[in-house]
């Protein structure tokens, strides 16, 4: 007999139009759709064609109009400025409407682009919603990106206005944004007409007369109403990190995005109206778009905007303080944050100092979740800990555990069930479907569900080539994994994390799971490096816990033995090095590709997304002591 999840999943694939029409029923539409799914031009599919909608209305006005205006919509919690500020739905609507009026006064209208280059401050959220209110297309660029990275995005999006701030703050360090913005415009081909600058008290930015407008002047405007747009019109452009050549601007359409995110809040995260939801991420990433700003507000929840470096490299008590103080019910963050907490507070002693009575569920995503980290979090928090998997391109979870439908048994690790709407398959290189338990290429049978990218910004050809050409009729995720005998999908890493050792395909993620199980290991990464005999061999990079019980040499010996015992001699795992930290992006992803290039002696560019470039020199030094690169 099928369970509730199995019935919902089966219906979503068999009757997708009925399934998503039901999900869209209670949202606000100025005009209903002609049909739910337009499948007349495969492989380009569109959801809710003919419908008119406004994202901002569904995020704010709808709740105020229905009597929920006094509910808290947004909590701004900034330990770096020692500020906590709360906004009701009515207050946030007023600010957004005035910002929208200010943008309209600068000449922004439906279809124009607005680039938002800001730190984690309420004004960034206001700017996003204000753009959506008047039908403009926003493109948020992670605050602090180098001038070149910002210039590339300006050239591609061609914004009429750029909204920025005088500075960002990381712990005790002030990062001036305005010089980066000025330099980006100087080197860009396209020149925006206007820049709006939020002057923060920590840094005053020099203004360019005729181009630059103060945020306060922008806000001194008549409130603007919502502009109905087509459900298939773009809401935003989000450029994928590591963009090279022509940038990949992921497009998110208005109607499908609204329906999918609203559905996901209740059915995946199990959150109800009025509850407090915290996605500990940055609005510059897709998680911030989907689950700091839009998803929680669509659902009538309270969302937390946290400005502080401690989320990326946590103070062991930072999460618990926020959860306790604001009554968080559900937290969504990256496994790397919990690995850092576990490293500094292996016994979880900080947790007991706070009242976590409201807290009932933890979701992890953004990086593979090793079983030990998941188990540690579950045992110390005494709540379900759910790994889920998705991408910038999809905008919401491909695989998860649908807490709001039916909480399924949890298998520790990067292990999920496909979510309704996603027909997930595992294919071999020749396109054959892999048997149970065999690692292959994870793909999704078209059409993708609502909320996923319909194309790339002004670049259908690259969308087709990058995502849809490898296996006709399927979207290629570029992730590798397998489906087990219970129907669970195991994510083993990117397809380029599968290494070939003497003709054997091995997953670096499987080796990492074994390394992470050692009691003295806080976090680890494995990269395949060139070997003149075997083609490639795995090399482990190990960060130890603060209270590691053995010396480094003894731990390395233990790790080599563990891998041989649990996976086998076939791995040829003989090299592991202790490092102080791993190179990561600011969103917490380990830069395995860069590590590999350092080890191979291959030229590489320092990623603009890296958290701390100095760590690359540490990795290079550690590898040099082992004799890498080997020429």
Phi and psi in degrees as a GROMACS rama.xvg file:
@    title "Ramachandran Plot"
@    xaxis  label "Phi"
@    yaxis  label "Psi"
@TYPE xy
-72.554  142.973  UNK-2
-82.9463  179.659  UNK-3
-61.8339  -44.7806  UNK-4
-60.1689  -47.9228  UNK-5
-60.187  -38.767  UNK-6
-66.4096  -42.6226  UNK-7
-65.4209  -42.3712  UNK-8
-64.7105  -44.752  UNK-9
-62.5523  -42.0955  UNK-10
-64.0667  -38.5947  UNK-11
-63.6309  -28.4292  UNK-12
-89.768  -35.036  UNK-13
-80.6411  -39.0188  UNK-14
-130.165  64.5398  UNK-15
-61.9093  -35.9354  UNK-16
-67.1868  -42.0768  UNK-17
-65.5253  -42.6799  UNK-18
-60.0398  -49.7895  UNK-19
-80.2981  -24.6975  UNK-20
-64.3493  -39.8494  UNK-21
-64.3756  -39.973  UNK-22
-65.5642  -28.622  UNK-23
-87.5748  -7.58708  UNK-24
-59.0561  -43.9582  UNK-25
-90.5217  4.28195  UNK-26
-87.436  168.053  UNK-27
-93.56  125.177  UNK-28
-126.733  131.992  UNK-29
-71.5332  -33.2691  UNK-30
-146.89  138.971  UNK-31
-75.1177  168.216  UNK-32
-78.7032  155.872  UNK-33
-75.2362  -37.9886  UNK-34
-154.312  159.014  UNK-35
-74.3656  -45.3687  UNK-36
-124.79  125.049  UNK-37
-95.2961  106.486  UNK-38
-112.761  27.5891  UNK-39
-81.6179  -13.1919  UNK-40
-133.129  58.9522  UNK-41
-64.6173  146.696  UNK-42
-90.3514  17.4299  UNK-43
-95.2418  110.775  UNK-44
-112.782  149.622  UNK-45
-133.679  144.584  UNK-46
-105.717  138.599  UNK-47
59.767  42.1379  UNK-48
-61.1515  143.595  UNK-49
91.7461  -18.6143  UNK-50
-78.9249  150.217  UNK-51
-116.366  137.337  UNK-52
-154.841  164.923  UNK-53
-138.948  124.465  UNK-54
-62.5198  -44.8242  UNK-55
-64.341  -37.7386  UNK-56
-60.1789  -43.1265  UNK-57
-72.0063  -24.3708  UNK-58
-82.8036  -32.7133  UNK-59
-127.738  -63.3481  UNK-60
-55.7976  -41.7867  UNK-61
-56.9465  -42.0321  UNK-62
-70.7308  -39.1827  UNK-63
-65.7936  -46.0676  UNK-64
-62.074  -27.924  UNK-65
-96.4475  14.5959  UNK-66
90.202  15.1475  UNK-67
-110.051  24.037  UNK-68
-65.177  -25.8024  UNK-69
-87.7485  -3.0397  UNK-70
-70.8659  144.53  UNK-71
-71.8283  123.697  UNK-72
-93.2283  -43.31  UNK-73
-138.306  132.43  UNK-74
-114.582  118.963  UNK-75
-95.2312  114.362  UNK-76
-118.911  111.078  UNK-77
-127.56  90.6487  UNK-78
-63.3229  -24.5521  UNK-79
-73.379  -20.7368  UNK-80
-115.665  3.67045  UNK-81
55.1764  47.9666  UNK-82
-126.542  135.199  UNK-83
-130.282  125.544  UNK-84
-136.554  137.202  UNK-85
-115.736  140.947  UNK-86
-124.755  127.094  UNK-87
-75.9458  167.219  UNK-88
-59.2555  -38.6783  UNK-89
-67.0951  -44.1204  UNK-90
-64.0665  -42.969  UNK-91
-66.2085  -38.7163  UNK-92
-60.6607  -43.098  UNK-93
-61.1137  -45.3213  UNK-94
-64.6338  -42.5327  UNK-95
-65.2006  -42.583  UNK-96
-63.8386  -38.8014  UNK-97
-70.6387  -38.1905  UNK-98
-62.6703  -41.2032  UNK-99
-62.0184  -39.6238  UNK-100
-63.736  -39.6032  UNK-101
-64.6193  -40.5445  UNK-102
-63.9328  -41.3946  UNK-103
-63.0239  -36.8822  UNK-104
-64.8539  -28.1342  UNK-105
-82.4928  2.12617  UNK-106
98.2921  7.54692  UNK-107
-79.175  131.005  UNK-108
-138.573  -179.2  UNK-109
-51.6199  129.583  UNK-110
90.1477  -15.4897  UNK-111
-71.6949  156.217  UNK-112
-102.444  145.492  UNK-113
-128.808  117.537  UNK-114
-89.701  132.437  UNK-115
-117.411  114.375  UNK-116
-124.273  84.2896  UNK-117
-140.346  159.76  UNK-118
-76.8103  -174.526  UNK-119
-82.5868  76.3068  UNK-120
-126.576  156.813  UNK-121
-57.0135  -31.3412  UNK-122
-61.8127  -28.1074  UNK-123
-67.3499  -43.5179  UNK-124
-63.9595  -42.7203  UNK-125
-59.7989  -42.2852  UNK-126
-64.7653  -39.9139  UNK-127
-61.4597  -49.7333  UNK-128
-68.477  -34.4353  UNK-129
-66.1113  -39.4475  UNK-130
-60.535  -47.6934  UNK-131
-62.0814  -33.0277  UNK-132
-62.3181  -37.4566  UNK-133
-102.873  13.2619  UNK-134
80.4032  10.8255  UNK-135
-79.4548  162.669  UNK-136
-108.462  115.886  UNK-137
-93.1978  151.892  UNK-138
-134.08  105.755  UNK-139
-86.0391  128.952  UNK-140
-110.869  129.816  UNK-141
-50.8761  125.994  UNK-142
-61.0077  132.416  UNK-143
94.0112  -3.75798  UNK-144
-55.7312  147.457  UNK-145
-63.3087  160.437  UNK-146
-58.4196  -39.9353  UNK-147
-62.0173  -44.3021  UNK-148
-63.1942  -40.0674  UNK-149
-66.6625  -40.7588  UNK-150
-62.3617  -40.7281  UNK-151
-58.7903  -41.6816  UNK-152
-73.3193  -35.7109  UNK-153
-63.4822  -44.0168  UNK-154
-61.8097  -37.4744  UNK-155
-79.348  -40.8489  UNK-156
-83.2163  -26.5349  UNK-157
51.9179  63.0031  UNK-158
-75.0579  146.107  UNK-159
-75.5372  -32.1821  UNK-160
-135.972  142.066  UNK-161
-114.53  128.633  UNK-162
-108.252  126.541  UNK-163
-143.264  -170.865  UNK-164
-136.352  163.448  UNK-165
-67.7175  -29.2057  UNK-166
-165.807  164.035  UNK-167
-115.017  167.519  UNK-168
-131.675  126.089  UNK-169
-121.546  106.402  UNK-170
56.4684  -108.607  UNK-171
-108.257  16.2576  UNK-172
-110.984  129.273  UNK-173
-90.4414  129.572  UNK-174
-113.25  103.613  UNK-175
-64.9061  124.666  UNK-176
-90.0452  -35.7077  UNK-177
-60.3065  -42.6833  UNK-178
-61.5095  -34.7626  UNK-179
-66.2212  -42.0152  UNK-180
-64.6908  -45.7731  UNK-181
-61.0306  -41.3049  UNK-182
-67.2689  -39.7969  UNK-183
-60.9206  -43.2415  UNK-184
-68.7602  -34.2754  UNK-185
-61.858  -41.5396  UNK-186
-92.4727  -8.44098  UNK-187
-80.6326  150.792  UNK-188
-70.3401  -43.8127  UNK-189
-88.8292  135.502  UNK-190
-113.107  111.626  UNK-191
-61.4029  148.094  UNK-192
-72.3375  -35.8324  UNK-193
-137.866  147.564  UNK-194
-125.629  136.624  UNK-195
-111.012  128.914  UNK-196
-121.198  123.106  UNK-197
-84.4636  113.595  UNK-198
-83.6499  113.808  UNK-199
-92.6621  149.687  UNK-200
-64.1147  -16.3268  UNK-201
-82.2126  -16.8391  UNK-202
-159.982  128.003  UNK-203
-102.369  125.578  UNK-204
-92.0551  141.519  UNK-205
-72.1076  134.808  UNK-206
-103.829  144.261  UNK-207
-99.1809  113.795  UNK-208
-58.9324  139.41  UNK-209
88.5499  -21.7895  UNK-210
-113.474  -41.2353  UNK-211
-95.7248  137.925  UNK-212
-123.572  136.835  UNK-213
-73.0727  142.122  UNK-214
-53.7544  -40.8744  UNK-215
-63.5226  -35.5563  UNK-216
-69.2118  -37.9491  UNK-217
-58.6469  -40.8046  UNK-218
-77.4971  -11.2735  UNK-219
-85.873  69.2657  UNK-220
-142.046  159.491  UNK-221
-67.5731  135.239  UNK-222
-59.7997  141.235  UNK-223
-103.195  142.245  UNK-224
-82.4201  176.135  UNK-225
-78.9229  139.666  UNK-226
-103.066  118.049  UNK-227
-64.0944  135.873  UNK-228
-129.866  163.235  UNK-229
-67.114  143.411  UNK-230
-58.1857  -26.1987  UNK-231
-91.1445  -0.470634  UNK-232
-72.6493  151.298  UNK-233
-69.8784  139.166  UNK-234
-92.0779  -45.4662  UNK-235
-152.207  165.063  UNK-236
-118.743  129.837  UNK-237
-128.133  116.607  UNK-238
-81.2465  133.413  UNK-239
-68.878  145.457  UNK-240
-68.5697  153.782  UNK-241
75.6825  19.8331  UNK-242
-59.7218  129.93  UNK-243
-131.184  156.996  UNK-244
62.8233  -138.307  UNK-245
-73.5952  125.471  UNK-246
-66.5768  150.881  UNK-247
-96.558  102.281  UNK-248
-95.7889  101.137  UNK-249
-69.2024  127.155  UNK-250
-96.7453  137.501  UNK-251
-119.224  124.642  UNK-252
-86.857  163.877  UNK-253
-74.3067  -50.3567  UNK-254
-70.5897  -51.2871  UNK-255
-61.8742  -38.8459  UNK-256
-61.2419  -47.39  UNK-257
-58.8416  -47.0901  UNK-258
-67.6734  -48.3639  UNK-259
-64.2246  -45.1261  UNK-260
-69.4753  -38.7945  UNK-261
-61.9004  -44.7297  UNK-262
-61.0055  -42.0218  UNK-263
-66.6926  -35.1966  UNK-264
-59.864  -42.6599  UNK-265
-81.9789  -44.1525  UNK-266
-89.5446  -29.7115  UNK-267
-92.5679  -51.2115  UNK-268
-89.1866  -12.5324  UNK-269
66.5458  32.6947  UNK-270
-100.966  138.45  UNK-271
-108.254  164.932  UNK-272
-52.0399  138.82  UNK-273
86.5208  -11.2837  UNK-274
-83.735  160.191  UNK-275
-97.6782  124.595  UNK-276
-122.994  135.06  UNK-277
-128.648  115.872  UNK-278
-100.984  107.908  UNK-279
-83.4444  78.3598  UNK-280
-143.6  -159.259  UNK-281
-126.325  144.17  UNK-282
-66.5885  -13.4475  UNK-283
-73.235  -14.0495  UNK-284
-106.482  168.607  UNK-285
-64.2178  -33.7818  UNK-286
-59.7291  -41.2964  UNK-287
-65.1251  -41.0904  UNK-288
-59.705  -53.1619  UNK-289
-74.2402  -40.1269  UNK-290
-127.195  5.1919  UNK-291
-98.8611  -43.8181  UNK-292
-97.2778  -69.2204  UNK-293
-79.3363  -54.0776  UNK-294
-54.9634  -53.095  UNK-295
-61.7344  -37.6284  UNK-296
-72.7829  -38.0507  UNK-297
-55.5689  -40.3811  UNK-298
-83.9905  -1.3935  UNK-299
74.7623  25.4328  UNK-300
-91.5345  175.954  UNK-301
-99.5611  126.728  UNK-302
-112.004  150.19  UNK-303
-109.827  128.656  UNK-304
-106.962  110.602  UNK-305
-108.835  120.051  UNK-306
-106.596  105.503  UNK-307
175.744  135.167  UNK-308
-64.8725  -20.208  UNK-309
-64.5733  -16.2951  UNK-310
-72.8187  -36.033  UNK-311
-77.6458  -41.6172  UNK-312
-128.33  83.8089  UNK-313
-68.0396  140.713  UNK-314
-65.0293  129.991  UNK-315
-54.5814  -21.8967  UNK-316
-104.348  0.650058  UNK-317
-63.3306  -45.8895  UNK-318
-60.6049  -44.5678  UNK-319
-68.4869  -35.2159  UNK-320
-61.7746  -46.2156  UNK-321
-66.0747  -45.196  UNK-322
-59.4975  -45.8967  UNK-323
-68.1385  -45.4446  UNK-324
-68.4867  -35.6218  UNK-325
-107.269  -0.047185  UNK-326
70.3369  41.7017  UNK-327
-66.2084  132.643  UNK-328
-93.2899  -41.1393  UNK-329
-133.212  132.222  UNK-330
-115.505  138.271  UNK-331
-125.877  120.448  UNK-332
-150.246  -172.785  UNK-333
-97.01  146.357  UNK-334
-56.5303  -31.5119  UNK-335
-60.9654  -31.5491  UNK-336
-65.3638  -41.2778  UNK-337
-74.0382  -29.42  UNK-338
-64.7138  -38.3545  UNK-339
-68.106  -40.45  UNK-340
-61.3689  -45.8134  UNK-341
-62.7277  -34.5444  UNK-342
-65.3416  -43.0252  UNK-343
-84.06  -26.9207  UNK-344
-135.602  65.546  UNK-345
-60.3088  -25.9839  UNK-346
-90.3599  -2.03742  UNK-347
65.87  28.7222  UNK-348
-67.028  -28.1634  UNK-349
-68.9503  -26.5765  UNK-350
-61.9342  -41.5553  UNK-351
-67.8355  -8.36651  UNK-352
-82.666  -6.85372  UNK-353
-125.597  150.918  UNK-354
-86.8471  108.319  UNK-355
-106.994  35.617  UNK-356
-63.9186  -26.1525  UNK-357
-83.4681  -17.3512  UNK-358
-80.0566  127.336  UNK-359
-130.278  -7.90401  UNK-360
-162.04  142.056  UNK-361
-120.592  129.612  UNK-362
-113.818  137.654  UNK-363
-121.257  141.545  UNK-364
-165.311  168.149  UNK-365
105.161  -19.2304  UNK-366
-158.222  149.761  UNK-367
-55.4825  137.716  UNK-368
-98.9946  115.434  UNK-369
-76.1392  147.089  UNK-370
-56.654  -38.3383  UNK-371
-64.412  -38.3566  UNK-372
-65.2733  -43.075  UNK-373
-62.0699  -45.2872  UNK-374
-65.3027  -41.3685  UNK-375
-58.6833  -47.3884  UNK-376
-63.7646  -42.0069  UNK-377
-64.6064  -42.3066  UNK-378
-70.2349  -35.9537  UNK-379
-86.2771  -26.0322  UNK-380
-96.335  -20.8423  UNK-381
58.5872  39.7827  UNK-382
-135.703  160.947  UNK-383
-61.7172  135.977  UNK-384
-116.357  117.602  UNK-385
-118.217  119.178  UNK-386
-82.1935  139.691  UNK-387
-141.497  159.078  UNK-388
-130.796  128.48  UNK-389
-160.228  -173.723  UNK-390
-140.463  161.447  UNK-391
-52.2924  -40.3971  UNK-392
-66.4988  -35.0568  UNK-393
-86.4751  -29.8151  UNK-394
81.0521  -14.9538  UNK-395
-158.003  174.794  UNK-396
-67.345  128.815  UNK-397
-78.5592  -45.8598  UNK-398
-127.65  140.277  UNK-399
-164.03  -164.505  UNK-400
-125.588  110.684  UNK-401
-76.2193  83.2131  UNK-402
-59.0778  -31.38  UNK-403
-82.6234  -12.9832  UNK-404
-98.3005  -56.8822  UNK-405
-168.044  117.478  UNK-406
-73.968  112.77  UNK-407
-87.5565  163.376  UNK-408
-54.2216  138.702  UNK-409
-100.282  123.379  UNK-410
-101.324  122.55  UNK-411
-61.0096  136.61  UNK-412
119.169  -174.685  UNK-413
-79.5547  78.4801  UNK-414
-138.992  123.293  UNK-415
-140.531  172.603  UNK-416
-108.256  142.176  UNK-417
-59.2116  139.139  UNK-418
-85.2569  153.684  UNK-419
-49.1213  135.133  UNK-420
100.259  -22.0878  UNK-421
-104.891  110.053  UNK-422
-89.9863  87.0359  UNK-423
-87.5503  132.52  UNK-424
-130.261  161.013  UNK-425
-120.913  118.493  UNK-426
-116.489  147.791  UNK-427
-78.2387  174.516  UNK-428
-60.3131  -28.9913  UNK-429
-87.2626  0.708303  UNK-430
93.3781  1.7519  UNK-431
-78.1832  146.614  UNK-432
-75.9154  129.005  UNK-433
-74.6872  143.503  UNK-434
-69.8224  166.777  UNK-435
-53.1593  130.64  UNK-436
87.9645  -6.73778  UNK-437
-97.7169  131.706  UNK-438
-70.0641  134.603  UNK-439
-152.721  -162.851  UNK-440
-91.1497  123.551  UNK-441
-80.8288  124.883  UNK-442
-131.266  166.64  UNK-443
-128.126  125.601  UNK-444
-68.6926  134.805  UNK-445
-74.6675  152.397  UNK-446
-80.2417  150.534  UNK-447
-67.2315  152.675  UNK-448
-71.2678  172.257  UNK-449
-56.1774  151.854  UNK-450
93.4977  -19.6799  UNK-451
-81.894  162.85  UNK-452
-63.1074  131.486  UNK-453
-84.1862  -20.7802  UNK-454
-174.704  -174.421  UNK-455
-103.128  154.73  UNK-456
-59.7696  117.256  UNK-457
53.3057  32.6161  UNK-458
-154.938  63.2158  UNK-459
-59.0589  -37.5933  UNK-460
-61.7441  -43.7952  UNK-461
-69.913  -33.6643  UNK-462
-60.6438  -47.222  UNK-463
-64.0369  -42.7895  UNK-464
-70.4592  -42.6939  UNK-465
-73.3087  -41.5314  UNK-466
-111.286  -24.121  UNK-467
-118.997  -0.0586268  UNK-468
-92.2419  -28.0304  UNK-469
-63.9446  -40.9876  UNK-470
-134.218  97.2292  UNK-471
-52.4852  132.814  UNK-472
89.9185  -0.697974  UNK-473
-132.4  148.119  UNK-474
-89.5591  128.931  UNK-475
-92.3867  121.059  UNK-476
-81.3788  -19.9053  UNK-477
66.2564  16.6018  UNK-478
-107.889  150.814  UNK-479
-110.067  150.172  UNK-480
177.298  -166.814  UNK-481
-151.015  163.562  UNK-482
-108.743  130.143  UNK-483
-90.5856  -176.821  UNK-484
-67.1845  -16.5913  UNK-485
-97.3757  4.12603  UNK-486
86.1677  7.8603  UNK-487
-80.8021  141.842  UNK-488
-98.8965  122.54  UNK-489
-103.99  125.053  UNK-490
-95.3904  119.603  UNK-491
-103.818  3.16151  UNK-492
117.657  -179.954  UNK-493
-65.565  155.543  UNK-494
-60.8332  -27.1785  UNK-495
-81.3391  1.77623  UNK-496
-92.1283  1.44792  UNK-497
-90.4253  118.85  UNK-498
-107.86  157.224  UNK-499
-112.086  105.611  UNK-500
-105.68  107.039  UNK-501
51.0805  41.9514  UNK-502
88.1711  -3.67613  UNK-503
-102.6  127.765  UNK-504
-81.775  119.181  UNK-505
-125.617  146.686  UNK-506
-93.6436  123.023  UNK-507
-63.1598  -28.3543  UNK-508
-65.0383  -37.1951  UNK-509
-64.501  -38.1059  UNK-510
-67.8681  -40.0583  UNK-511
-60.3688  -38.0857  UNK-512
-61.3352  -39.5651  UNK-513
-67.3916  -45.2334  UNK-514
-61.3175  -41.5238  UNK-515
-67.9182  -18.1123  UNK-516
-76.4108  -12.8196  UNK-517
-69.2902  135.572  UNK-518
-63.7547  -19.3982  UNK-519
-97.7496  -0.292116  UNK-520
-96.4356  123.707  UNK-521
-85.566  -45.9343  UNK-522
-158.365  164.905  UNK-523
-157.124  165.398  UNK-524
-146.369  147.261  UNK-525
-125.071  132.153  UNK-526
-127.126  142.772  UNK-527
-84.031  128.248  UNK-528
-122.081  156.205  UNK-529
-63.9205  138.663  UNK-530
-137.471  130.005  UNK-531
-71.2879  -13.7856  UNK-532
-100.657  -51.5491  UNK-533
-97.4382  -0.0702296  UNK-534
87.638  -60.8903  UNK-535
-142.588  150.728  UNK-536
-136.111  151.416  UNK-537
-82.2463  138.179  UNK-538
-122.362  131.211  UNK-539
-99.5535  140.401  UNK-540
-117.949  120.406  UNK-541
-119.034  128.088  UNK-542
-107.336  124.953  UNK-543
-89.0993  155.566  UNK-544
-68.9056  157.946  UNK-545
-61.1731  -30.6229  UNK-546
-109.024  34.804  UNK-547
-53.4965  133.875  UNK-548
-86.9561  -11.217  UNK-549
-126.621  167.143  UNK-550
-79.6573  166.233  UNK-551
-59.1732  -42.1322  UNK-552
-63.3527  -40.9638  UNK-553
-66.1283  -38.0787  UNK-554
-66.5008  -42.4102  UNK-555
-60.4354  -42.7579  UNK-556
-60.3799  -44.2806  UNK-557
-59.7597  -42.4117  UNK-558
-66.125  -42.0597  UNK-559
-62.1254  -41.0995  UNK-560
-64.7675  -42.9373  UNK-561
-59.7647  -45.9598  UNK-562
-63.7237  -41.4418  UNK-563
-63.3213  -37.6432  UNK-564
-72.482  -42.5075  UNK-565
-90.4045  -27.8313  UNK-566
-113.527  -40.1252  UNK-567
122.602  161.886  UNK-568
-61.6365  -18.1817  UNK-569
-58.9991  -23.5393  UNK-570
-69.1787  -22.5  UNK-571
53.34  38.7903  UNK-572
-84.8755  106.453  UNK-573
-131.601  -4.92643  UNK-574
-125.005  120.882  UNK-575
-141.784  142.777  UNK-576
-131.294  138.088  UNK-577
-84.8264  127.448  UNK-578
-127.069  159.427  UNK-579
-74.7352  -30.3204  UNK-580
-162.746  167.047  UNK-581
-108.499  145.978  UNK-582
-72.6653  128.113  UNK-583
-135.93  157.55  UNK-584
-75.5698  169.656  UNK-585
-69.2222  -13.9292  UNK-586
-94.3975  2.93374  UNK-587
98.6557  4.67405  UNK-588
-84.352  133.959  UNK-589
-74.4614  134.579  UNK-590
-86.8073  71.9613  UNK-591
-65.0213  -37.2166  UNK-592
-62.6927  -39.2878  UNK-593
-68.7575  -40.3565  UNK-594
-57.2417  -45.0412  UNK-595
-61.571  -42.2198  UNK-596
-65.6214  -38.2435  UNK-597
-61.8514  -44.9473  UNK-598
-66.4414  -35.0631  UNK-599
-83.7794  -10.6954  UNK-600
74.89  21.9182  UNK-601
-85.1799  137.611  UNK-602
-59.116  142.286  UNK-603
-147.93  157.905  UNK-604
-101.707  135.024  UNK-605
-62.9441  119.242  UNK-606
-61.5671  137.987  UNK-607
-65.505  -21.4941  UNK-608
-87.1214  -1.79225  UNK-609
-68.2775  142.824  UNK-610
-70.529  -44.8292  UNK-611
-146.992  103.185  UNK-612
-59.8915  -24.4762  UNK-613
-62.0822  -25.2753  UNK-614
-65.9022  -24.7823  UNK-615
-64.2882  -37.2695  UNK-616
-66.0286  -35.6209  UNK-617
-65.5171  -41.9355  UNK-618
-63.0184  -44.0646  UNK-619
-61.6201  -40.7147  UNK-620
-65.4789  -41.8971  UNK-621
-63.7249  -40.3355  UNK-622
-68.8015  -36.805  UNK-623
-61.4814  -35.9555  UNK-624
-65.1417  -25.4363  UNK-625
-90.6357  -1.23914  UNK-626
90.6141  20.4869  UNK-627
-107.683  144.672  UNK-628
-74.3993  152.889  UNK-629
-100.522  118.618  UNK-630
